[in-house]
Amino acid sequence: MPYMTNGKRDYKKQQAYDGKPSVKKDRAARNKARREMEREGKVSKGDGKEVDHKKPLSKGGSTSRSNLRVRSASSNRSFARTKNGSMK
């Protein structure tokens, strides 16, 4: 995370990071995807499931229905990692 230093969270940097237009745009896209899946009845609030983008937004993915899937929170948050702990 960009607002982590020496393994500790720097809340001042986090607030500045979270307010960037690009971060807001991605958050809005994720919320849109969640609402779309809620309308279809695939997920509901508090069910422990998350809407996953097959191709992540950070890697050029979109919020189109063909790029979305429902996964458990634990499987959605587990990614392949390199030796230093960063994502592959």
C-alpha positions in Angstrom: 0.0 0.0 0.0 1.3 3.4 -0.8 0.5 4.8 2.7 2.5 2.1 4.6 5.9 3.0 6.0 8.0 0.5 7.9 5.0 -1.8 8.2 2.9 0.9 9.9 0.0 2.9 8.5 0.5 6.6 8.0 -3.0 7.9 8.2 -2.1 11.4 6.9 -0.7 9.9 3.7 -3.7 7.5 3.5 -6.2 10.3 3.5 -4.3 12.2 0.8 -4.1 9.0 -1.3 -7.8 8.2 -0.9 -8.8 11.6 -2.1 -7.1 11.4 -5.5 -9.4 11.5 -8.5 -8.1 8.2 -9.9 -8.9 6.4 -6.6 -12.4 7.9 -6.5 -13.0 6.8 -10.0 -11.9 3.2 -9.3 -14.0 3.1 -6.1 -17.1 4.3 -8.1 -16.5 1.6 -10.6 -16.3 -1.1 -7.9 -19.5 0.2 -6.3 -21.2 0.2 -9.7 -20.2 -3.5 -10.2 -21.5 -4.4 -6.7 -24.9 -2.7 -7.4 -25.2 -4.5 -10.7 -24.7 -7.9 -9.1 -27.1 -7.0 -6.3 -29.8 -6.2 -8.9 -29.2 -9.6 -10.4 -29.6 -11.2 -6.9 -26.1 -12.7 -7.0 -25.0 -10.9 -3.8 -26.6 -9.1 -0.9 -25.4 -6.9 1.9 -23.7 -8.8 4.7 -23.5 -12.2 2.9 -19.7 -12.3 3.0 -19.3 -12.4 -0.7 -17.5 -9.9 -2.9 -17.7 -9.0 -6.6 -14.4 -9.8 -8.3 -13.1 -8.4 -11.6 -11.6 -11.2 -13.6 -9.2 -8.7 -15.1 -8.5 -6.1 -12.3 -9.3 -2.5 -12.9 -5.7 -1.7 -12.1 -4.6 -3.8 -15.0 -7.1 -2.3 -17.5 -10.2 -4.3 -16.7 -13.7 -3.0 -17.0 -16.9 -3.2 -15.0 -18.8 -5.0 -17.8 -20.8 -8.0 -16.8 -18.5 -10.4 -18.6 -15.6 -9.3 -16.4 -17.5 -9.8 -13.1 -17.8 -12.8 -10.8 -18.9 -13.5 -7.3 -16.3 -14.9 -4.9 -16.0 -15.3 -1.1 -14.1 -12.5 0.6 -11.2 -14.8 1.5 -10.6 -16.1 -2.0 -11.0 -12.7 -3.5 -8.4 -11.2 -1.3 -5.8 -13.9 -1.7 -3.4 -13.3 -4.5 -0.2 -14.9 -5.7 2.7 -13.1 -4.1 6.4 -12.7 -4.7 9.1 -13.5 -2.1 9.0 -9.9 -0.8 5.2 -10.0 -0.3 4.1 -7.9 -3.3 1.5 -9.1 -5.8 2.7 -10.9 -8.9 
